[in-house]
Amino acid sequence: MNSLHDFPITHKWPATHPERLQLYSLATPNGVKVSIMLEEIGLPYEAHKVDFGKNDQVSPEFLSLSPNNKIPAILDPHGPGGQPLALFESGAILVYLAEKTGRLLPKDAAARYQTLQWVMFQMGGVGPMFGQLGFFHKFAGKDYDDKRPRDRYVAESARLLGVLDKHLAGKSWVMGDEYTIADIAIFPWIRNLIGFYGAGELVQFERFTQVQRVLDAFVARPAVQRGLQIPA
């Protein structure tokens, strides 16, 4: 495929600026990871809303780009070798954008892998656990009389917060003084846990003072403020 028009997704969401990176997303914790990243690095992009209310995520066009029917996904007209690149999974997209631009991922090999381990900490732990807690606390799960599933995710979410809280002691960011994709991966989920999910009291979030401190610094960043609103 040599042009964006060759990708079926552009038939449902036509590109007004085909020379820019195309973002297909929604303002969820996973979705805003990529919009925040794009705002931080200043890479020109065009955002398209994948409307869950209209089942856009299971449309043939979206599935052609993201076969797991999850947002976000991107289509970069200037991928490796100058060819368009289609990519899904937020963690993979963060790594790709960091390597494409040389931003927010340490050059030093050891620090690079340490950053990636914290991205995986979010992808494999924080995201799934917080998401399940949100389901059982805020959404349909709250109607179950058996609270053992909810309590299991409460306990594991609190444990993960404890791991992060201990790690952040004496550090400005997850990787110390350097702001990286690890912060962009993790903190939208923490913001969502205590905000949208309203689970702060359940996990006793007030105990995690280091996490709160760095979350406040994260949310105060202008690029984060912009990225949290995309797509509108």
Order of alpha helices (4+ residues) and beta strands (2+ residues): alpha-beta-alpha-beta-alpha-beta-beta-alpha-alpha-alpha-alpha-alpha-alpha-alpha
